[in-house]
């Protein structure tokens, strides 16, 4: 109610001020104190009615939600259309109520036709309504900017929260404990060379993750290095139960492409833990990076048990298999990143099936706009 009340207050004050100024100037120029008074009242009423109709039309058609260029075009068309109708109704009303005597006008100016007077009044009405539409547009434009700024602050706060959760989801205590425990077992078996290699890979992964933990964006090169270290550690920890391959388009300059930090790894984790490890014979994970239609495409493909079987597999609910929330965090982070930075990013998840419609893996496609 406060918004409606404010709107009508502005309407009444604005049109009253316009009519008062018009009345003063008319009296100064034409000395028509009485005759123009009735016209002034009609101008006030017509201004309220037709400007409100324009507002209703703008809200009903959703013009202010369109692109800036389209807003200007549609508002211009709307203003011209209403001006044409308003001028005609205005002149007919003045004639019907006797304020404007068309017969007297014809006697005084026999060479003046109705359409000439119409276009003269149309110019004035168009000018007035254009001013009203411009003010209305600027008010909403400033209001939208303020709302966008407030939303951006909220989005940034949520982004920081999600990034912290994503870091915790990636380097969860289960993963760290299992890596350290695997190193300990190698040492106990006197497999010193493997233990040193494992420890080196683990320390590199910790270093890269901690370095990137306070950055919203990192290069695609750094993101893939983190994914490679993670995938190799998991392969070593599970005795090479699965194979993996990173296929990267050599024409891409990975160090010039920025992506949200820690964005690909959750899908590799899901492919390994929830897709391949439950299979007795193991499987593979393939990460493909390429460019298509001006966007960077990352494909994480596996031949695991599939998402439907994974949800039904009770074994995956045990504590030693951390239920990664990375996928949900990734969706939320990409949505917020798109809103904050006005760039497009998308995720598509495909459930693979064989000839007999049996699940045979999952394919995740991430598209990033190059920036």
Secondary structure, DSSP 8 states (H G I E B T S, - for coil): -HHHHHHHHHHHHHHHHHHHHHHHHHHHHH--TTHHHHHHHHHHHHHHHHHHHHHHHHHHHTGGGS-HHHHHHHHHHHHHHHHHHHHHHHHHHHHHTTSS-HHHHHHH-TT--HHHHHHHHHHHHHHHHHHHHHHHHHHHHHHHHHHHHHHHHHHHHHHHHHHHHHHHHHT-HHHHHHHHHHHHHHHHTT-HHHHHHHHHHHHHHHHHHHHHTT-SEEEHHHHHHHHHHHHHHHHHHTTT-EEEEEEE-TTS-GGG-EEETT-SHHHHHHIIIIIITTSSS-EEEEEEEEEETTEEEEEEEE-SS-HHHHHH-GGGGSTTS----HHHHHHHHHHHHHHHHT--EEEEEEEEE-TTS-EEEEEEEEEEE--
